[in-house]
Amino acid sequence: MALPPKFKGHRLTFDDPSLASTSALEPKHTIELFLDYVCPFSAKIFNQLTTTVIPNIITPNPTLSSKLQFIIRQQIQPWHPSSTLVHEAALAVLSLSNSSPQTFWKFSSALFSDQKSYFDISLVNEPRNATYRRLAKLASDSVGLDEESVYKLLAIPDKPGEDGALNAGNGVTNDVKLVTKINRLLGVHVTPTVIFNGVVANEISSGWTEDQWREWLEKNIV
């Protein structure tokens, strides 16, 4: 499925050493990762890919790297009440970084590393804007964005709007609606879900080892 230009930072290609540029010629194969930042299994597959598979298998191998791209699909899971808030933070970072893949993927790594801070028990007594404040600080600490700029996009007003609106959302609400609409068109439910070249790859597991990924990539990226 196509990626709206404003979300180009969701895409990771391997056409330069930074692993962060967008190639003018789209690679032959696409792996789409439907991930929720407060899902432990999403963290597991993301961490395996970014710490072992990408640096140890894909990047050193031009045969793989020239033919493959990854796309993160932000899959908000409503049974995790904080899921929306955390994904909003990622969308705010994407917006403020001019959709930089390097910045977005690095912040995604920070969110997964800190995900227990946004589990139900961690947030049960915390006001929403206080959670946004912590997320804005995480963005500042991890990718160097201005904390106040991130918080400004996330914060919910405590007074009605000029038209009396009580449910106006925040600065990234429309982006949340768009990524949710995209994912619903594909009917994705569980996280993580991996789609390879438009087809759900049910064989891929969050528990895969580096060797299992190596075998699968060498078989399928041709």
ZARO-127114 format. One record per residue (C-alpha): residue number from 1; residue in one letter; x, y, z. Coordinates in steps of 0.2 Angstrom, whole numbers, plus 5000, padded with zeros to 4 digits. Each point is the difference from the previous one (the first is absolute). Layout:
! residues N
+-----+-----+------+------+------+
!   n ! res !   px !   py !   pz !
+-----+-----+------+------+------+
! NUM !   A !    X !    Y !    Z !
...
+-----+-----+------+------+------+
! end
This chain:
! residues 222
+-----+-----+------+------+------+
!   n ! res !   px !   py !   pz !
+-----+-----+------+------+------+
!   1 !   M ! 5000 ! 5000 ! 5000 !
!   2 !   A ! 5006 ! 5018 ! 4996 !
!   3 !   L ! 5007 ! 5011 ! 5014 !
!   4 !   P ! 4994 ! 5018 ! 5001 !
!   5 !   P ! 5014 ! 5012 ! 4998 !
!   6 !   K ! 4998 ! 5007 ! 5017 !
!   7 !   F ! 5004 ! 4983 ! 5007 !
!   8 !   K ! 5015 ! 4997 ! 4990 !
!   9 !   G ! 5010 ! 4998 ! 5016 !
!  10 !   H ! 4991 ! 4984 ! 5003 !
!  11 !   R ! 5011 ! 4993 ! 4985 !
!  12 !   L ! 5017 ! 4993 ! 5003 !
!  13 !   T ! 5011 ! 4996 ! 4985 !
!  14 !   F ! 5018 ! 4996 ! 4998 !
!  15 !   D ! 5007 ! 5010 ! 4986 !
!  16 !   D ! 5013 ! 5009 ! 5011 !
!  17 !   P ! 5010 ! 4996 ! 5016 !
!  18 !   S ! 4988 ! 5010 ! 5011 !
!  19 !   L ! 4986 ! 4988 ! 4996 !
!  20 !   A ! 4989 ! 5015 ! 5000 !
!  21 !   S ! 4998 ! 5007 ! 4983 !
!  22 !   T ! 4985 ! 4997 ! 4988 !
!  23 !   S ! 5006 ! 4993 ! 4983 !
!  24 !   A ! 4993 ! 5007 ! 4984 !
!  25 !   L ! 4998 ! 4983 ! 4994 !
!  26 !   E ! 4989 ! 4989 ! 5011 !
!  27 !   P ! 5008 ! 4983 ! 5005 !
!  28 !   K ! 4992 ! 4985 ! 4993 !
!  29 !   H ! 4994 ! 4993 ! 5017 !
!  30 !   T ! 4991 ! 5008 ! 5014 !
!  31 !   I ! 4998 ! 4994 ! 5018 !
!  32 !   E ! 4986 ! 5009 ! 5009 !
!  33 !   L ! 5000 ! 4999 ! 5019 !
!  34 !   F ! 4984 ! 5003 ! 5009 !
!  35 !   L ! 5006 ! 5005 ! 5018 !
!  36 !   D ! 4993 ! 5007 ! 5016 !
!  37 !   Y ! 5012 ! 5009 ! 5011 !
!  38 !   V ! 4992 ! 4992 ! 5016 !
!  39 !   C ! 5000 ! 4983 ! 4993 !
!  40 !   P ! 5014 ! 4989 ! 5007 !
!  41 !   F ! 5000 ! 4989 ! 4985 !
!  42 !   S ! 5002 ! 5015 ! 4988 !
!  43 !   A ! 5015 ! 5005 ! 5011 !
!  44 !   K ! 5007 ! 4983 ! 4998 !
!  45 !   I ! 5000 ! 5000 ! 4981 !
!  46 !   F ! 5005 ! 5018 ! 4998 !
!  47 !   N ! 5015 ! 4998 ! 5011 !
!  48 !   Q ! 5005 ! 4984 ! 4992 !
!  49 !   L ! 4999 ! 5008 ! 4983 !
!  50 !   T ! 5009 ! 5016 ! 5004 !
!  51 !   T ! 5014 ! 4993 ! 5012 !
!  52 !   T ! 5005 ! 4984 ! 4990 !
!  53 !   V ! 4991 ! 4997 ! 4984 !
!  54 !   I ! 5002 ! 5017 ! 4992 !
!  55 !   P ! 5018 ! 5003 ! 5005 !
!  56 !   N ! 5006 ! 4982 ! 4999 !
!  57 !   I ! 4991 ! 4993 ! 4985 !
!  58 !   I ! 4992 ! 5013 ! 4989 !
!  59 !   T ! 5012 ! 5015 ! 5001 !
!  60 !   P ! 5016 ! 4990 ! 4996 !
!  61 !   N ! 4992 ! 4991 ! 4985 !
!  62 !   P ! 4996 ! 5010 ! 4985 !
!  63 !   T ! 4990 ! 4987 ! 4992 !
!  64 !   L ! 4988 ! 5001 ! 5014 !
!  65 !   S ! 5001 ! 5019 ! 5004 !
!  66 !   S ! 4998 ! 5006 ! 4982 !
!  67 !   K ! 4983 ! 4990 ! 4998 !
!  68 !   L ! 4992 ! 5003 ! 5017 !
!  69 !   Q ! 4991 ! 5013 ! 5010 !
!  70 !   F ! 4991 ! 5000 ! 5016 !
!  71 !   I ! 4984 ! 5010 ! 5005 !
!  72 !   I ! 4994 ! 5003 ! 5017 !
!  73 !   R ! 4981 ! 5000 ! 5001 !
!  74 !   Q ! 4994 ! 5008 ! 5017 !
!  75 !   Q ! 4987 ! 4988 ! 5006 !
!  76 !   I ! 4991 ! 5008 ! 5015 !
!  77 !   Q ! 4992 ! 4987 ! 5011 !
!  78 !   P ! 4984 ! 5006 ! 5009 !
!  79 !   W ! 5002 ! 4987 ! 5014 !
!  80 !   H ! 5016 ! 5009 ! 5005 !
!  81 !   P ! 4992 ! 5017 ! 5005 !
!  82 !   S ! 5018 ! 5009 ! 4999 !
!  83 !   S ! 5003 ! 4993 ! 4983 !
!  84 !   T ! 4992 ! 5016 ! 4992 !
!  85 !   L ! 5011 ! 5011 ! 5010 !
!  86 !   V ! 5016 ! 4992 ! 4996 !
!  87 !   H ! 4996 ! 4999 ! 4982 !
!  88 !   E ! 4996 ! 5018 ! 5000 !
!  89 !   A ! 5017 ! 5004 ! 5007 !
!  90 !   A ! 5008 ! 4990 ! 4985 !
!  91 !   L ! 4989 ! 5010 ! 4988 !
!  92 !   A ! 5005 ! 5016 ! 5008 !
!  93 !   V ! 5019 ! 4996 ! 4998 !
!  94 !   L ! 4997 ! 4995 ! 4982 !
!  95 !   S ! 4992 ! 5017 ! 4997 !
!  96 !   L ! 5013 ! 5010 ! 5009 !
!  97 !   S ! 5014 ! 4991 ! 4992 !
!  98 !   N ! 4994 ! 5003 ! 4982 !
!  99 !   S ! 4996 ! 4981 ! 4999 !
! 100 !   S ! 5018 ! 4995 ! 5002 !
! 101 !   P ! 5001 ! 4981 ! 5000 !
! 102 !   Q ! 5016 ! 5001 ! 5011 !
! 103 !   T ! 4991 ! 5010 ! 5013 !
! 104 !   F ! 4984 ! 4990 ! 5000 !
! 105 !   W ! 5008 ! 4983 ! 5001 !
! 106 !   K ! 5012 ! 5006 ! 5014 !
! 107 !   F ! 4985 ! 5007 ! 5010 !
! 108 !   S ! 4990 ! 4984 ! 4997 !
! 109 !   S ! 5015 ! 4990 ! 5008 !
! 110 !   A ! 4999 ! 5012 ! 5015 !
! 111 !   L ! 4981 ! 4997 ! 5001 !
! 112 !   F ! 5002 ! 4981 ! 5000 !
! 113 !   S ! 5015 ! 5001 ! 5013 !
! 114 !   D ! 4989 ! 5011 ! 5011 !
! 115 !   Q ! 4983 ! 4991 ! 4997 !
! 116 !   K ! 4997 ! 4994 ! 5017 !
! 117 !   S ! 4999 ! 5018 ! 5006 !
! 118 !   Y ! 4984 ! 5001 ! 4989 !
! 119 !   F ! 4992 ! 4983 ! 5006 !
! 120 !   D ! 4983 ! 5001 ! 5009 !
! 121 !   I ! 5006 ! 4999 ! 5017 !
! 122 !   S ! 5013 ! 5013 ! 4997 !
! 123 !   L ! 4987 ! 5013 ! 4994 !
! 124 !   V ! 4985 ! 4996 ! 5010 !
! 125 !   N ! 5002 ! 5015 ! 5011 !
! 126 !   E ! 5009 ! 5012 ! 4988 !
! 127 !   P ! 4990 ! 5014 ! 4991 !
! 128 !   R ! 5001 ! 4999 ! 4981 !
! 129 !   N ! 5010 ! 5016 ! 4998 !
! 130 !   A ! 5013 ! 4994 ! 5013 !
! 131 !   T ! 5002 ! 4985 ! 4989 !
! 132 !   Y ! 5002 ! 5011 ! 4985 !
! 133 !   R ! 5013 ! 5010 ! 5009 !
! 134 !   R ! 5010 ! 4984 ! 5004 !
! 135 !   L ! 4999 ! 4995 ! 4981 !
! 136 !   A ! 5006 ! 5017 ! 4995 !
! 137 !   K ! 5015 ! 4999 ! 5012 !
! 138 !   L ! 5004 ! 4983 ! 4992 !
! 139 !   A ! 5000 ! 5007 ! 4983 !
! 140 !   S ! 5012 ! 5014 ! 5006 !
! 141 !   D ! 5011 ! 4988 ! 5009 !
! 142 !   S ! 5001 ! 4987 ! 4986 !
! 143 !   V ! 4999 ! 5010 ! 4983 !
! 144 !   G ! 5004 ! 5017 ! 5006 !
! 145 !   L ! 4983 ! 5009 ! 4995 !
! 146 !   D ! 4994 ! 5015 ! 5010 !
! 147 !   E ! 4990 ! 4993 ! 5014 !
! 148 !   E ! 4988 ! 5014 ! 5000 !
! 149 !   S ! 4997 ! 4999 ! 4982 !
! 150 !   V ! 4996 ! 4981 ! 5002 !
! 151 !   Y ! 4989 ! 5004 ! 5015 !
! 152 !   K ! 4990 ! 5014 ! 4991 !
! 153 !   L ! 4995 ! 4987 ! 4986 !
! 154 !   L ! 4994 ! 4988 ! 5014 !
! 155 !   A ! 4992 ! 5009 ! 5014 !
! 156 !   I ! 4981 ! 5001 ! 5002 !
! 157 !   P ! 4993 ! 5017 ! 5004 !
! 158 !   D ! 4991 ! 5001 ! 5017 !
! 159 !   K ! 4987 ! 5013 ! 4994 !
! 160 !   P ! 4987 ! 4999 ! 4986 !
! 161 !   G ! 5004 ! 5006 ! 4983 !
! 162 !   E ! 4993 ! 5017 ! 4994 !
! 163 !   D ! 4986 ! 4990 ! 4992 !
! 164 !   G ! 4997 ! 4991 ! 5017 !
! 165 !   A ! 5008 ! 4984 ! 4993 !
! 166 !   L ! 5005 ! 4988 ! 5014 !
! 167 !   N ! 5007 ! 4986 ! 4990 !
! 168 !   A ! 5012 ! 5009 ! 4988 !
! 169 !   G ! 5015 ! 4988 ! 5001 !
! 170 !   N ! 5017 ! 5006 ! 4998 !
! 171 !   G ! 5013 ! 5005 ! 4987 !
! 172 !   V ! 5002 ! 4982 ! 4993 !
! 173 !   T ! 4982 ! 4994 ! 5001 !
! 174 !   N ! 4998 ! 5001 ! 4981 !
! 175 !   D ! 5015 ! 4989 ! 4998 !
! 176 !   V ! 4994 ! 4987 ! 5012 !
! 177 !   K ! 4984 ! 4999 ! 4990 !
! 178 !   L ! 5010 ! 4998 ! 4984 !
! 179 !   V ! 5011 ! 4986 ! 5006 !
! 180 !   T ! 4986 ! 4991 ! 5008 !
! 181 !   K ! 4990 ! 5001 ! 4984 !
! 182 !   I ! 5014 ! 4993 ! 4990 !
! 183 !   N ! 5002 ! 4985 ! 5011 !
! 184 !   R ! 4981 ! 4997 ! 5001 !
! 185 !   L ! 5000 ! 4998 ! 4981 !
! 186 !   L ! 5011 ! 4985 ! 5002 !
! 187 !   G ! 4990 ! 4993 ! 5014 !
! 188 !   V ! 5016 ! 4998 ! 5011 !
! 189 !   H ! 4995 ! 4995 ! 5018 !
! 190 !   V ! 5014 ! 4993 ! 5010 !
! 191 !   T ! 5018 ! 5006 ! 5004 !
! 192 !   P ! 5012 ! 4997 ! 4993 !
! 193 !   T ! 4994 ! 4996 ! 4983 !
! 194 !   V ! 5012 ! 4999 ! 4986 !
! 195 !   I ! 4995 ! 5003 ! 4982 !
! 196 !   F ! 5012 ! 4995 ! 4986 !
! 197 !   N ! 4997 ! 5007 ! 4983 !
! 198 !   G ! 4981 ! 5003 ! 5004 !
! 199 !   V ! 4997 ! 4982 ! 5008 !
! 200 !   V ! 4999 ! 4996 ! 5018 !
! 201 !   A ! 5016 ! 4990 ! 5005 !
! 202 !   N ! 4992 ! 4989 ! 5014 !
! 203 !   E ! 5016 ! 4990 ! 5001 !
! 204 !   I ! 5010 ! 5015 ! 5007 !
! 205 !   S ! 5001 ! 5000 ! 5019 !
! 206 !   S ! 5005 ! 5013 ! 5012 !
! 207 !   G ! 5010 ! 4986 ! 5008 !
! 208 !   W ! 5011 ! 4997 ! 4985 !
! 209 !   T ! 5019 ! 4999 ! 5002 !
! 210 !   E ! 5013 ! 5008 ! 4989 !
! 211 !   D ! 5003 ! 4984 ! 4991 !
! 212 !   Q ! 4981 ! 4997 ! 4997 !
! 213 !   W ! 4999 ! 5018 ! 4992 !
! 214 !   R ! 5016 ! 4996 ! 4990 !
! 215 !   E ! 4993 ! 4984 ! 4993 !
! 216 !   W ! 4983 ! 5009 ! 4996 !
! 217 !   L ! 5008 ! 5015 ! 4992 !
! 218 !   E ! 5012 ! 4990 ! 4989 !
! 219 !   K ! 4985 ! 4990 ! 4994 !
! 220 !   N ! 4988 ! 5014 ! 4996 !
! 221 !   I ! 5011 ! 5015 ! 4995 !
! 222 !   V ! 5004 ! 4995 ! 4983 !
+-----+-----+------+------+------+
! end
